[in-house]
Amino acid sequence: MSTLLSLDPAVRGCGAALFVNRVLVAATYVPNAVKEGSGPYECAQVAIAVMDWVRAPINELALEIPRLYSRDKSKGDPNKLMPLFGIGAALSALCLKAKVHAVVPSAWKGQTAKPDRVHDHEYVITTRVKERLTPDELKVI
């Protein structure tokens, strides 16, 4: 049996999807019980929360990792992205036998910007993901 855990990491919680034999069987937002800080401890705690949700051995782990750009091309403080690497490292350590796929955002979503107001229209990435799911998988989300 092949199990793939796919994550959109953040320190306060992760978007998580679990695939068994390439079929989506569960998807959720896994919150971090730790509400302050963004250091190694907080990264480890969100990774542990994800694995508590999974409760299964993982063969493959797909992680979105940040892409750092030069100051003139980036918005905000790039240091705020560093905990995402910590979350990926913590999950990789918890899934020692898993093949890890580290994917930068542009590799899976291209250069699409987030909408200014999410409620005005469906985010283009949401539409792309839904187009790739079967009717049974859509029921999971």
Disulfide bonds with the S-S distance in Angstrom:
none
